[in-house]
Each structure stands twice: as structure tokens, then as C-alpha cells.
Amino acid sequence: MAAPEHPIPEEADELEQGLFSHLIELRSRLLRAVVALLVVLAALVPFANRLYTELAAPLVARLPQGAHLIATEVASPFVTPLKLAFYAALFISMPVIVYQLWAFVSPGLYRNEKRLARPLLVAALFLFYLGCAFAYFLVLPAAFRFLTAVTPQGVEMMTDITHYLDFVMLMFFAFGLCFEVPVAVVILAAIGVVSLDQLRNGRRYAIVGAFTIAAFITPPDITSMIMLAIPMCLLYELGMLAVRWLLKPGRAEAA
């Protein structure tokens, strides 16, 4: 019976040192990301109440005369603006966080993987921000206009500030993710799950899926649903253009 093979001591030491150096670098990258987040948070805390006023503007502008937001918990007037400041700090510092993660993983990628990953990361950040802005400036005003219009007679609409923050953050996150359609399409084509021809032939299913997702995500009015579904369909088309541009023809057409 052959004796079990043991790693050469020098190779084991090199492996251990390499793993240890990677862990040190990961800790360093994470610390830089956390520091960036804390610096932005410290800068935003003095403006927390003003930030909440701006966030609440789409709803406050459409409330009936004399109606206003309320706080149903004792600490809500203090805690809720601070939560918003943290969300805003995370939102603003996200490029730094993503860069630190990219700087950690990029040395292990091949050149063609880096060529594809760089534009995808930039596009993912931009599209997420675009989705949040789309929700704030277009969808939320339309949704609140509908909700205030259908409020039953004798019912006064007075929303809790914490519930409002949770609702708006959920809308931002949902719209930000939905606007990632082109990135998802490129990734699926790059790993060979779908081909460009399959993407073209699947337009009708993509349209049905966009309207289905929009119906679940948006408030219960047809305007908000259409305002999300149509951009998702357009972003699907943009994803197919990105597949043709970023991927080699042979790879993009492969099943």
C-alpha cells in the first residue's frame, strides 16, 4: 500500500503565507470601505432632518389640506432621520465600496474577464442610481397622487414616518434592481445560459415578465405599473445591444 502523499513543507508554507496575505488584504479593503461609509455618514448626520424632508416631499405635496406625516413611536422623530442618513451614506459611498471589492478580486481574473467585468460594474451602479431616481421623481409622485385620490371619504391620510421610510426604501431597492435588466442579460449571455437569438425570440416573454413584475412591485395603480414595465422592456432591448457589443459574435450566439 502506497504511503499517503504529504505536501512539501516549502509549498505548504507558501500556501499558508498566500492565504494569510489575501486575508490581510481583504481586511484592509473592508476597512477602507467601512471608513468611507462612516465619513459620509458623519457628514450627513447634521442634515438628517433635511434629508427626510426632501424624501417626504413627494407625499407631503399631495396630502390633503391640513394632513401631515406622524410619528407613532416615541423615538421615531430621532431614529428615523438617522436611518435615512445611513441609507444615504451607503448610497453615496457605494462606488468606493464596489471599487474596494473590485480591487480585491480583479488580480485573480483573466484579461477577458476584466474587460467584461469593468463596464458591467459601472453600468450596474449607474442603472441602480437611475432606477432610484426614476422611482423618486416619476413613480412615487404618480403613486401618491393615486393613493390620495382614492382615500375614502371621512378617512384622513396621515402616514407614519417610519413606515413611509421603509416603503420608499423598498421602492428604491426594487426599482434599482429592476433597472439592472441589461446587466443580467449580458451576464446570462456571457456564461452561455442564453444566446442572442434566444434573447430576440424571447421578447414577448420578457414583456409579459416585465408587466408581471411591475404589477407585484408597484403600488396598486395602472400608471405606476406601466411606468416600470415600459422601462424594463426598453432596458431588455438595451441588454441585447450590449450583448452584441461586449461579447464576441461566436460567444454571444452560442447556445
Disulfide bonds with the S-S distance in Angstrom:
none
